C-alpha cells in the first residue's frame, strides 16, 4: 500500500512539465496525524506500508518531515520491518544535517535530474528562468557520498528524447547506479517521436550491456524493469496500478487523490476522491484503471500486453484523458522497451552466462547496487 504526503505545494523551481500547482500551502500536523492513522488502519496485514514525502519541494519543509516521521515512528502499530519511508527532492536542497537524519531514520532519498546541463536547464528552472543544473549536480555528488544507491529520476520530453542516451552517460559518469527514465506523457508527442523510439531505446540497451560487460552495471529502469517482467512472465497483481485502492495521495489540506500525479491544484476538485477529515469513497472514475486491462481494442489481442504498463492510470490519463485508455506514444514506448530489453537480456546471457537470476524475484542484478552506505 502506498501513501504519498504532499507536505507542501511550494517549490523553489518552476519545472515546465510539473503537474502540481504551486501554492503557499504546507500540511498541518493534525492532518498528518489523521493520514498516518489511516495508513496503519487501512493496510492489510500482509502488505507493506510505503509512505512517501512529496511536494512541491518537500525539503523546504524539512522540519515538518521530521515531525511527521516522529508521528509515524511513535504510532502504536509502527513496525520498522514493515514500513518504508522515502522523500523525492528536486536536488536543490541538501545538507549533512538532512542526510544524517534521513539515513538515521532509514528514509530513502530520491533526486530528480534530467541529464546534462543543457537538458536539465531546458525544463527545470528557477522562477527567474535561470537553470538549476549547477546546484543540482553539486548536491547530487554530495548525496551520493551519503547514499551510494541513490535513485535518480530523469524526465524526458519530445525535445530531449534524442538526448536520452547522453542523459544515461552523464548520470553514470556522476556515479549514479540507479537511473529511472520517465516520459512526460502529458507532452505533445508525435508519430515522428514514436518512430524514433526503437533506435533511441536500442542505444540505451547497448549502454546497459556495456555497463555490465565492463563490470560496472547500472540499474536502468527502461531495461531492468522489463527484463524482470519478461522473466516473471508478466506483471504481478501488486505491481500494477491500484490507484484509489492500494495507492493514495494527500494534498496539504488532506484532500485524497488516487495518485500523487493527479493532485493538480490540490483544492479538492478534479480527481479528488475525498478528504481525510470528512471521509472518502474511491471514485467511480477509478474503476477503469489499475487491476483491469486497458480498453483499447488493439491491446486485447497484443502478445506483449502482459509485459506492458497499459494499466498505468495516471500515464493513460495524461496521454489520452482516460484512466483506461492507452495513448499511442505510451504504446510505442512500451513496445520498444520490451523488444530492446529482450535483446539486451539475450546478449548478456550469451556473453556472461546466467546473469539475471535475481530478476525472477523482482530484484535488479547489480552488485554495485548492494554497496554499503559510506560511513561518515
VENWODA-V485247 format. One record per pair of residues at least 24 apart in sequence whose ideal C-beta (glycine too) atoms are under 8 Angstrom apart, sorted by sequence separation. I is the first residue (numbers start at 1). GAP is how many residues later the second one is. D is the distance in whole Angstrom. If there is no record, write none. Layout:
BEGIN
[[I & GAP & D] [I & GAP & D]]
END
This chain:
BEGIN
[[84 & 24 & 7] [86 & 24 & 7] [88 & 24 & 7] [113 & 24 & 7] [152 & 24 & 5] [256 & 24 & 5] [258 & 24 & 7] [289 & 24 & 3] [310 & 24 & 7] [7 & 25 & 8] [111 & 25 & 7] [154 & 25 & 7] [156 & 25 & 7] [258 & 25 & 7] [288 & 25 & 8] [309 & 25 & 6] [80 & 26 & 7] [150 & 26 & 7] [152 & 26 & 7] [154 & 26 & 7] [156 & 26 & 7] [157 & 26 & 8] [250 & 26 & 6] [308 & 26 & 4] [5 & 27 & 7] [113 & 27 & 6] [148 & 27 & 8] [150 & 27 & 8] [151 & 27 & 4] [152 & 27 & 6] [153 & 27 & 5] [154 & 27 & 6] [155 & 27 & 5] [156 & 27 & 6] [157 & 27 & 5] [286 & 27 & 7] [289 & 27 & 7] [299 & 27 & 6] [307 & 27 & 8] [308 & 27 & 8] [59 & 28 & 7] [111 & 28 & 7] [149 & 28 & 6] [150 & 28 & 7] [151 & 28 & 8] [152 & 28 & 7] [154 & 28 & 7] [155 & 28 & 7] [156 & 28 & 7] [258 & 28 & 5] [58 & 29 & 5] [111 & 29 & 6] [148 & 29 & 7] [149 & 29 & 6] [151 & 29 & 6] [153 & 29 & 6] [155 & 29 & 5] [158 & 29 & 6] [244 & 29 & 6] [295 & 29 & 5] [296 & 29 & 6] [5 & 30 & 6] [58 & 30 & 7] [59 & 30 & 5] [144 & 30 & 7] [157 & 30 & 5] [158 & 30 & 7] [294 & 30 & 6] [295 & 30 & 6] [296 & 30 & 5] [304 & 30 & 7] [308 & 30 & 7] [58 & 31 & 7] [62 & 31 & 8] [144 & 31 & 5] [158 & 31 & 6] [258 & 31 & 8] [293 & 31 & 8] [294 & 31 & 7] [304 & 31 & 6] [307 & 31 & 5] [3 & 32 & 7] [32 & 32 & 8] [36 & 32 & 7] [51 & 32 & 7] [53 & 32 & 8] [57 & 32 & 7] [73 & 32 & 7] [111 & 32 & 6] [123 & 32 & 7] [144 & 32 & 7] [158 & 32 & 7] [161 & 32 & 6] [292 & 32 & 6] [294 & 32 & 5] [299 & 32 & 8] [49 & 33 & 6] [50 & 33 & 8] [51 & 33 & 7] [52 & 33 & 8] [53 & 33 & 7] [54 & 33 & 8] [55 & 33 & 8] [57 & 33 & 5] [60 & 33 & 7] [141 & 33 & 6] [290 & 33 & 8] [298 & 33 & 8] [22 & 34 & 7] [27 & 34 & 8] [48 & 34 & 6] [49 & 34 & 5] [50 & 34 & 5] [51 & 34 & 5] [52 & 34 & 5] [53 & 34 & 4] [54 & 34 & 6] [59 & 34 & 4] [90 & 34 & 7] [109 & 34 & 7] [123 & 34 & 7] [140 & 34 & 6] [141 & 34 & 7] [162 & 34 & 7] [288 & 34 & 7] [289 & 34 & 4] [304 & 34 & 5] [3 & 35 & 8] [20 & 35 & 7] [26 & 35 & 5] [29 & 35 & 8] [32 & 35 & 8] [36 & 35 & 5] [40 & 35 & 6] [48 & 35 & 7] [49 & 35 & 7] [51 & 35 & 8] [52 & 35 & 7] [53 & 35 & 7] [57 & 35 & 7] [59 & 35 & 8] [66 & 35 & 7] [158 & 35 & 5] [161 & 35 & 7] [165 & 35 & 7] [172 & 35 & 8] [288 & 35 & 5] [289 & 35 & 6] [296 & 35 & 8] [3 & 36 & 5] [20 & 36 & 6] [32 & 36 & 5] [36 & 36 & 6] [41 & 36 & 8] [48 & 36 & 6] [50 & 36 & 7] [52 & 36 & 7] [57 & 36 & 7] [62 & 36 & 6] [69 & 36 & 6] [140 & 36 & 8] [161 & 36 & 8] [164 & 36 & 5] [168 & 36 & 6] [288 & 36 & 3] [27 & 37 & 7] [40 & 37 & 4] [122 & 37 & 7] [123 & 37 & 8] [137 & 37 & 7] [245 & 37 & 6] [286 & 37 & 7] [1 & 38 & 7] [26 & 38 & 6] [29 & 38 & 6] [33 & 38 & 6] [37 & 38 & 8] [40 & 38 & 7] [69 & 38 & 7] [109 & 38 & 6] [122 & 38 & 6] [162 & 38 & 7] [165 & 38 & 4] [169 & 38 & 7] [244 & 38 & 4] [285 & 38 & 7] [29 & 39 & 7] [32 & 39 & 6] [36 & 39 & 6] [59 & 39 & 7] [62 & 39 & 8] [111 & 39 & 6] [113 & 39 & 5] [115 & 39 & 6] [161 & 39 & 6] [164 & 39 & 8] [165 & 39 & 6] [168 & 39 & 5] [172 & 39 & 7] [179 & 39 & 6] [181 & 39 & 7] [182 & 39 & 8] [244 & 39 & 6] [92 & 40 & 6] [110 & 40 & 7] [111 & 40 & 8] [112 & 40 & 7] [113 & 40 & 8] [114 & 40 & 5] [164 & 40 & 6] [178 & 40 & 8] [179 & 40 & 7] [181 & 40 & 6] [1 & 41 & 7] [27 & 41 & 8] [91 & 41 & 8] [109 & 41 & 6] [110 & 41 & 5] [111 & 41 & 5] [112 & 41 & 5] [113 & 41 & 6] [114 & 41 & 6] [119 & 41 & 5] [177 & 41 & 6] [178 & 41 & 5] [179 & 41 & 5] [180 & 41 & 4] [181 & 41 & 5] [245 & 41 & 7] [1 & 42 & 4] [29 & 42 & 7] [65 & 42 & 8] [90 & 42 & 7] [110 & 42 & 7] [111 & 42 & 7] [112 & 42 & 7] [114 & 42 & 7] [165 & 42 & 6] [176 & 42 & 7] [177 & 42 & 6] [179 & 42 & 7] [244 & 42 & 4] [1 & 43 & 7] [92 & 43 & 5] [99 & 43 & 8] [103 & 43 & 6] [108 & 43 & 8] [110 & 43 & 6] [112 & 43 & 7] [243 & 43 & 6] [11 & 44 & 6] [13 & 44 & 7] [91 & 44 & 8] [92 & 44 & 6] [99 & 44 & 7] [102 & 44 & 8] [103 & 44 & 7] [119 & 44 & 5] [172 & 44 & 8] [246 & 44 & 8] [10 & 45 & 7] [11 & 45 & 4] [12 & 45 & 6] [91 & 45 & 4] [94 & 45 & 4] [102 & 45 & 8] [115 & 45 & 7] [118 & 45 & 8] [244 & 45 & 8] [245 & 45 & 6] [1 & 46 & 5] [3 & 46 & 7] [5 & 46 & 7] [7 & 46 & 5] [9 & 46 & 7] [10 & 46 & 5] [11 & 46 & 4] [90 & 46 & 7] [93 & 46 & 7] [100 & 46 & 8] [114 & 46 & 7] [172 & 46 & 6] [243 & 46 & 5] [244 & 46 & 8] [245 & 46 & 7] [1 & 47 & 7] [3 & 47 & 7] [4 & 47 & 8] [5 & 47 & 7] [7 & 47 & 7] [8 & 47 & 5] [9 & 47 & 5] [10 & 47 & 7] [92 & 47 & 7] [99 & 47 & 4] [116 & 47 & 7] [119 & 47 & 7] [243 & 47 & 6] [1 & 48 & 6] [2 & 48 & 4] [3 & 48 & 5] [4 & 48 & 5] [5 & 48 & 6] [6 & 48 & 5] [7 & 48 & 7] [8 & 48 & 4] [12 & 48 & 7] [91 & 48 & 5] [94 & 48 & 6] [99 & 48 & 7] [115 & 48 & 6] [119 & 48 & 6] [241 & 48 & 6] [242 & 48 & 5] [1 & 49 & 7] [3 & 49 & 7] [5 & 49 & 6] [6 & 49 & 6] [7 & 49 & 8] [8 & 49 & 7] [11 & 49 & 7] [91 & 49 & 6] [94 & 49 & 6] [115 & 49 & 8] [241 & 49 & 4] [242 & 49 & 6] [2 & 50 & 7] [4 & 50 & 5] [6 & 50 & 7] [8 & 50 & 7] [10 & 50 & 6] [116 & 50 & 6] [168 & 50 & 8] [240 & 50 & 6] [241 & 50 & 8] [7 & 51 & 5] [115 & 51 & 6] [116 & 51 & 7] [240 & 51 & 6] [8 & 52 & 6] [91 & 52 & 8] [115 & 52 & 3] [168 & 52 & 7] [262 & 52 & 6] [8 & 53 & 5] [114 & 53 & 7] [261 & 53 & 4] [7 & 54 & 5] [53 & 54 & 8] [116 & 54 & 5] [237 & 54 & 7] [259 & 54 & 7] [115 & 55 & 5] [258 & 55 & 7] [259 & 55 & 5] [262 & 55 & 7] [8 & 56 & 7] [115 & 56 & 7] [258 & 56 & 8] [7 & 57 & 5] [261 & 57 & 8] [7 & 58 & 6] [113 & 58 & 7] [7 & 61 & 7] [5 & 63 & 7] [88 & 65 & 7] [241 & 70 & 5] [243 & 70 & 5] [235 & 71 & 7] [240 & 71 & 5] [241 & 71 & 5] [243 & 71 & 7] [234 & 72 & 4] [235 & 72 & 7] [241 & 72 & 5] [233 & 73 & 7] [234 & 73 & 6] [241 & 73 & 8] [235 & 74 & 8] [15 & 75 & 8] [235 & 76 & 7] [13 & 77 & 5] [230 & 77 & 6] [12 & 78 & 8] [229 & 78 & 5] [11 & 79 & 7] [13 & 79 & 7] [12 & 80 & 6] [243 & 80 & 7] [12 & 81 & 8] [226 & 81 & 7] [17 & 106 & 6] [16 & 107 & 5] [15 & 108 & 6] [230 & 108 & 7] [15 & 109 & 5] [16 & 109 & 8] [15 & 110 & 7] [13 & 111 & 6] [14 & 111 & 6] [226 & 111 & 5] [230 & 111 & 7] [13 & 112 & 7] [14 & 112 & 7] [226 & 112 & 5] [230 & 112 & 6] [13 & 113 & 6] [14 & 113 & 5] [12 & 114 & 7] [13 & 114 & 8] [223 & 114 & 7] [227 & 114 & 5] [231 & 114 & 8] [12 & 115 & 8] [222 & 115 & 5] [226 & 115 & 4] [227 & 115 & 8] [230 & 115 & 7] [226 & 116 & 8] [223 & 117 & 7] [227 & 117 & 7] [223 & 118 & 5] [227 & 118 & 5] [13 & 119 & 6] [222 & 119 & 8] [223 & 121 & 6] [239 & 123 & 8] [231 & 125 & 6] [236 & 126 & 8] [232 & 127 & 8] [228 & 128 & 8] [231 & 128 & 5] [232 & 128 & 6] [227 & 129 & 6] [231 & 129 & 5] [185 & 130 & 5] [189 & 130 & 8] [232 & 130 & 7] [228 & 131 & 4] [186 & 132 & 4] [227 & 132 & 5] [228 & 132 & 8] [185 & 133 & 4] [186 & 133 & 7] [185 & 134 & 4] [194 & 134 & 6] [228 & 134 & 6] [194 & 135 & 6] [197 & 135 & 5] [201 & 135 & 4] [205 & 135 & 4] [209 & 135 & 5] [213 & 135 & 8] [224 & 135 & 8] [228 & 135 & 8] [193 & 136 & 7] [197 & 136 & 6] [201 & 136 & 6] [204 & 136 & 7] [205 & 136 & 7] [208 & 136 & 5] [212 & 136 & 6] [228 & 136 & 7] [191 & 137 & 8] [195 & 137 & 8] [17 & 138 & 6] [189 & 138 & 8] [194 & 138 & 4] [198 & 138 & 5] [201 & 138 & 8] [202 & 138 & 5] [205 & 138 & 6] [206 & 138 & 8] [209 & 138 & 5] [213 & 138 & 7] [189 & 139 & 8] [194 & 139 & 8] [197 & 139 & 4] [201 & 139 & 4] [205 & 139 & 4] [209 & 139 & 6] [213 & 139 & 7] [17 & 140 & 6] [189 & 140 & 4] [212 & 140 & 7] [224 & 140 & 5] [198 & 141 & 7] [202 & 141 & 8] [185 & 142 & 7] [198 & 142 & 7] [212 & 143 & 7] [185 & 144 & 7] [185 & 145 & 6] [219 & 145 & 4] [183 & 146 & 7] [183 & 147 & 8] [219 & 147 & 5] [217 & 148 & 7] [218 & 148 & 7] [217 & 149 & 4] [183 & 150 & 6] [217 & 150 & 7] [218 & 150 & 8] [219 & 150 & 6] [217 & 151 & 6] [216 & 152 & 6] [217 & 152 & 8] [17 & 167 & 5] [19 & 167 & 7] [17 & 169 & 7] [17 & 170 & 7] [177 & 189 & 7] [47 & 191 & 8] [177 & 191 & 5] [178 & 191 & 7] [177 & 192 & 5] [54 & 195 & 7] [47 & 199 & 8] [54 & 206 & 5] [52 & 208 & 8] [38 & 210 & 8] [35 & 215 & 5] [31 & 219 & 8] [35 & 219 & 7] [34 & 220 & 7] [149 & 220 & 6] [31 & 221 & 7] [149 & 221 & 8] [31 & 222 & 7] [149 & 222 & 7] [27 & 223 & 8] [31 & 223 & 4] [148 & 223 & 5] [28 & 224 & 8] [149 & 224 & 8] [27 & 225 & 4] [148 & 225 & 6] [25 & 226 & 8] [26 & 226 & 6] [27 & 226 & 8] [147 & 226 & 6] [148 & 226 & 6] [25 & 227 & 4] [27 & 227 & 8] [146 & 227 & 7] [25 & 228 & 7] [146 & 228 & 7] [145 & 229 & 6] [146 & 230 & 7] [145 & 231 & 8] [38 & 238 & 6] [25 & 241 & 7] [35 & 241 & 6] [9 & 242 & 7] [19 & 242 & 6] [23 & 242 & 7] [34 & 242 & 5] [4 & 243 & 8] [6 & 243 & 7] [9 & 243 & 6] [19 & 243 & 8] [20 & 243 & 6] [21 & 243 & 6] [23 & 243 & 7] [34 & 243 & 6] [2 & 244 & 7] [3 & 244 & 8] [4 & 244 & 7] [5 & 244 & 8] [6 & 244 & 6] [8 & 244 & 6] [19 & 244 & 8] [20 & 244 & 7] [21 & 244 & 4] [1 & 245 & 5] [2 & 245 & 4] [3 & 245 & 5] [4 & 245 & 4] [5 & 245 & 5] [6 & 245 & 5] [7 & 245 & 7] [19 & 245 & 7] [21 & 245 & 7] [31 & 245 & 6] [1 & 246 & 7] [2 & 246 & 7] [3 & 246 & 8] [4 & 246 & 7] [6 & 246 & 6] [20 & 246 & 7] [31 & 246 & 7] [3 & 247 & 7] [6 & 254 & 7] [4 & 255 & 8] [4 & 256 & 4] [6 & 257 & 6] [9 & 257 & 6] [6 & 260 & 7] [103 & 270 & 7] [100 & 276 & 7] [99 & 277 & 8] [96 & 280 & 8] [19 & 299 & 8]]
END
